[in-house]
Amino acid sequence: MKAALPIVLLTSALSWGAHAHEGYDNALKAYSCVDYPKALTLFKQYADQGHGLSQYMSGIMLEQGQGADADVKAAYDWYMKAAKQGLADAYYALGDMYMRGVFVPRDKVQANAWFQLASQGGHKLSNDMLAEDSLKLSGEQADKAAAFIKGWIEKLQK
């Protein structure tokens, strides 16, 4: 399972050209200069074209109300689009939303599954989240999380 995630990420990265990379860099520059309206406009421009990191950053900005009013539904939607491209950061963000019950019902099985996917993708903080007592799963819950992870990875490989 672990090998599938990096391959998806590498394929996504290689399919995007230098133009998208330059645009993403410009969006990051605007973000780091706290020009949130410009950054969000740029991230969304590339997110709409399928750029996974821009989708993730659009989610971050909308969840936090940077560059626009906070919109957790839109943030969730952007995280999900980025997750469909195999981005570990998006998996982490979704796990966090399920753990806190933001936009979605609080669900420790879903949170645990998303954090496991993030961990498999190399996201370091997800291991800390998985160690939390509040995310420890019973045998049946662990089976449900494993089934979700298996199904997700199968979807990504299609």
Phi, psi and omega in degrees: 000321185297327183290331184294322184295311179298326180295318178298316180297316181295317179299317178298316182294319182288333181285346178264135184273184181296328180300314180295320179298317179296317179296318178297318178299319178296321177295318178297321178298314178298320180296314182292337176270009179060029172266071187298319179301316179294316181299314181297319178301315180292314179301315181294326178301313181281330176297318178298336179270001175099010180283113187300315180295325176291325176297315179299312181295325175299318177298314179302310185295320180288325177295323184268356180070038178259116180088352178194168175299147177303137180213091186290332176295313178297321178300313179303315181299318179292318177300319181295321177297318179293323179297325179293347175260003176086021181280120181298324178298323179291321176301315180299314181300319178294318176301319179296319179296318179290325179294318183271346183072040179265116183071324179251158176296145175300127185209105185288336176292312178297316180302312181300316181297315180295320178294325176296316177299317179298317179298316178297332178274002176097009180282114187291318183295335182297329177296322177297320180294320180294336179280347180295136178302326183293345179251008176291137185247148171287173179302315181294318178296320179297323177296319179295317179297317180297320179295319178298313181300314180301314179297320180297312181296321177299320178297318181295329184279352180280000000 
